[in-house]
Amino acid sequence: MNMRSIRSTVTFSNPFTLPGYPADLPAGDYEVLVEEELLQGLSFEAYRRTATYMTVRGKGAHAGRSELRLTTESDLKEALRRDADTSVTNNHSEAALFPQEDRT
């Protein structure tokens, strides 16, 4: 069975959550690792996703460590969509549209 791994980076502008993990994850860049296997018996090359992982850096007592957290493509896409929606909402808030003047 032929396998391949694809690495990419996703960026969250706001703290976010993923199903199965109780705590919020901080905004920032996260490496995503996708594992795929080659489908056999086809007349063309095609791969099937077998796993999606996201690298999460430790904090507090676990600072300096990182772990691969299993997630799904749909959960990751949903978290990115919520992050984008939150960023749009924050950019269109009254505070952003009408910043207070400095009256010193």
C-alpha positions in Angstrom: 0.0 0.0 0.0 1.5 3.3 -1.1 1.0 6.2 1.3 1.8 9.9 1.1 1.8 12.8 3.6 1.0 16.4 2.8 1.9 19.2 5.1 0.3 22.7 5.0 -0.3 25.6 7.4 -3.6 27.1 8.5 -3.9 30.4 10.3 -6.5 31.3 12.9 -7.0 35.0 13.7 -9.0 34.2 16.8 -9.0 31.6 19.6 -11.0 28.6 18.4 -12.2 25.1 19.4 -12.2 21.7 17.8 -14.6 18.9 18.6 -13.2 16.5 21.1 -10.9 19.1 22.8 -12.2 20.9 25.9 -10.0 24.0 25.8 -9.8 26.9 23.4 -6.8 26.9 21.2 -5.0 30.2 20.7 -4.9 32.2 17.5 -1.9 31.5 15.3 -0.4 29.3 12.6 -0.9 25.6 12.8 0.7 22.9 10.7 -1.8 20.3 9.3 -0.6 16.9 8.2 -2.9 14.9 5.9 -2.1 11.2 5.3 -3.5 9.5 2.1 -3.3 6.1 0.6 -3.1 5.2 -3.1 -6.2 3.6 -4.4 -5.3 0.4 -6.2 -6.9 -1.0 -9.4 -7.7 2.3 -11.1 -6.6 3.3 -14.5 -5.4 6.6 -13.0 -3.7 7.7 -9.9 -6.0 8.6 -7.0 -5.6 8.9 -3.3 -8.0 8.6 -0.4 -7.5 10.6 2.8 -6.9 8.3 5.8 -6.2 10.8 8.5 -5.9 14.6 9.3 -3.7 15.8 12.1 -3.0 19.3 13.4 0.1 20.2 15.3 -0.7 21.9 18.6 2.1 23.5 20.7 2.0 23.0 24.5 1.6 25.8 27.0 2.2 26.2 30.7 4.0 23.1 32.0 4.0 21.6 28.5 5.6 24.6 26.8 8.1 23.6 24.2 6.3 20.4 23.4 4.0 19.8 20.5 1.5 17.1 19.7 -0.4 15.8 16.6 -4.1 16.0 17.3 -6.4 13.9 15.2 -9.1 15.9 13.6 -11.3 15.6 10.5 -11.2 17.7 7.4 -14.8 18.8 8.0 -14.1 19.9 11.6 -11.0 21.8 10.5 -12.9 23.6 7.7 -15.8 24.4 10.1 -13.3 25.9 12.6 -11.7 28.0 9.9 -15.1 29.2 8.7 -16.1 30.2 12.2 -12.8 32.1 12.5 -13.4 33.9 9.3 -16.9 34.8 10.4 -15.6 36.1 13.7 -13.0 38.2 12.0 -15.5 39.8 9.7 -17.8 40.5 12.6 -15.0 42.1 14.6 -13.9 44.2 11.7 -17.4 45.5 11.2 -18.2 46.3 14.9 -19.1 49.8 15.8 -15.8 50.2 17.7 -13.9 49.4 14.5 -16.1 51.6 12.3 -16.1 54.6 14.8 -12.9 54.5 16.9 -12.9 56.9 19.8 -10.9 60.1 19.2 -7.9 60.8 21.5 -9.0 63.8 23.5 -5.9 64.5 25.5 
